[in-house]
């Protein structure tokens, strides 16, 4: 049975529940909810609290153009995803399932990043500029030491790693920023696949690592 130790904080869950979380981070947080009953229940609680707060607010007049904008949005054409033709994604290990949060998204084939390391760019149909990708790191391999100019959200989909702070296994969620430096090392028992969203840049240590990061836009 999967035991999840690391979860998104309430600020992220509240932003997701309110619909105010950017698309890149939202698909990573949503992929965590797919595996975590605790966080799904937490989001339901936050949504209920938010609804109660809205009901308690005094009535307010809508802007004159609000109805017109709403009707225009309803009438706008919607790009539908044909379930019979799923969006392509890279080959996954036996038993691993494509996250539902990425339904309709496209992902490139696995690309070489370094010895034992591959990555895949994920394109969101409604947010093409979002910096979302999959990382596939071999058993015992590690990413170069790095920090962040802004924020990186990571969801472990398969396998496990340790980055000097804690162990992150299947279903675990990690939020990293510029307040610390870390170096994820995959456990020797098998490879690790993660879904990540990056705001800003990943700041690698060392010239070669920085060059690889620049090549993939990390």
DALIN-V851692 format. One record per residue. N is the residue number from 1. RES is the residue in one letter. BURIAL is b if it has 9 or more other ideal C-beta (glycine too) atoms within 8 Angstrom, else e. Layout:
BEGIN
n: [N:N]
res: [RES:RES]
burial: [BURIAL:BURIAL]
END
This chain:
BEGIN
n: [1:2:3:4:5:6:7:8:9:10:11:12:13:14:15:16:17:18:19:20:21:22:23:24:25:26:27:28:29:30:31:32:33:34:35:36:37:38:39:40:41:42:43:44:45:46:47:48:49:50:51:52:53:54:55:56:57:58:59:60:61:62:63:64:65:66:67:68:69:70:71:72:73:74:75:76:77:78:79:80:81:82:83:84:85:86:87:88:89:90:91:92:93:94:95:96:97:98:99:100:101:102:103:104:105:106:107:108:109:110:111:112:113:114:115:116:117:118:119:120:121:122:123:124:125:126:127:128:129:130:131:132:133:134:135:136:137:138:139:140:141:142:143:144:145:146:147:148:149:150:151:152:153:154:155:156:157:158:159:160:161:162:163:164:165:166:167:168:169:170:171:172:173:174:175:176:177:178:179:180:181:182:183:184:185:186:187:188:189:190:191:192:193:194:195:196:197:198:199:200:201:202:203:204:205:206:207:208:209:210:211:212:213:214:215:216:217:218]
res: [X:X:X:X:X:X:X:X:X:X:X:X:X:X:X:X:X:X:X:X:X:X:X:X:X:X:X:X:X:X:X:X:X:X:X:X:X:X:X:X:X:X:X:X:X:X:X:X:X:X:X:X:X:X:X:X:X:X:X:X:X:X:X:X:X:X:X:X:X:X:X:X:X:X:X:X:X:X:X:X:X:X:X:X:X:X:X:X:X:X:X:X:X:X:X:X:X:X:X:X:X:X:X:X:X:X:X:X:X:X:X:X:X:X:X:X:X:X:X:X:X:X:X:X:X:X:X:X:X:X:X:X:X:X:X:X:X:X:X:X:X:X:X:X:X:X:X:X:X:X:X:X:X:X:X:X:X:X:X:X:X:X:X:X:X:X:X:X:X:X:X:X:X:X:X:X:X:X:X:X:X:X:X:X:X:X:X:X:X:X:X:X:X:X:X:X:X:X:X:X:X:X:X:X:X:X:X:X:X:X:X:X:X:X:X:X:X:X]
burial: [e:e:e:b:e:e:b:b:e:e:e:b:b:b:b:b:b:e:e:e:b:e:b:b:b:b:b:b:b:b:b:b:b:b:b:b:e:e:b:b:e:b:b:e:e:b:b:e:e:b:e:e:e:e:e:e:e:e:e:e:e:e:e:e:e:e:e:e:e:e:e:e:e:e:e:e:e:e:e:e:b:e:e:e:e:e:b:e:b:b:e:b:e:e:e:e:e:e:b:e:b:b:e:e:b:b:b:e:e:b:b:e:b:e:e:e:b:b:b:b:b:b:b:b:b:e:b:e:e:b:b:b:b:b:b:b:b:b:b:b:b:b:b:b:b:b:e:b:e:b:b:b:b:b:b:b:b:b:b:b:b:b:b:e:e:e:e:b:b:b:b:b:b:b:b:b:b:e:e:e:e:b:b:b:b:b:b:e:e:e:b:b:b:b:b:b:b:b:b:e:b:b:b:b:b:e:e:e:b:b:e:b:b:e:e:b:e:b]
END
